[in-house]
């Protein structure tokens, strides 16, 4: 599936939308204050909560956690130029140029998502995901990579 995903803005009142290839709104992204940084609240077009993403500062690093209502879905951390993602279904690796938003998501060495800058818009990126994967965790993971890299810098 293909999505247009906006680059996060650290504005506490920012709201943006992920849209599908036809321009239909799929997921609302709300930026909220979270300590010295910001967190994300993801909801569907009707306003129902889908997930939250928030950073946590540890002694030697920053991590991002994705919570899908009722449970921790994934923990992301930066490690040697890549993002490691630990979930209940397996470990993902995210590698590429995070500053340029040109990266790939791999599950057990198999590609499940690609992220690339859209040529027509510097603030929106094209995300192509595997149709065989649950879309919500993948999209949340991609937003968490953006949050993590912004928070860690």
Secondary structure as UniProt FT lines:
FT   STRAND          2..6
FT   TURN            12..13
FT   STRAND          15..20
FT   TURN            21..22
FT   STRAND          25..34
FT   TURN            35..36
FT   STRAND          37..43
FT   TURN            45..46
FT   STRAND          49..57
FT   STRAND          62..68
FT   TURN            69..70
FT   STRAND          71..79
FT   TURN            80..81
FT   STRAND          82..87
FT   STRAND          91..97
FT   TURN            98..101
FT   STRAND          102..107
FT   TURN            108..109
FT   STRAND          110..118
FT   TURN            119..120
FT   STRAND          121..129
FT   TURN            131..132
FT   HELIX           135..152
//
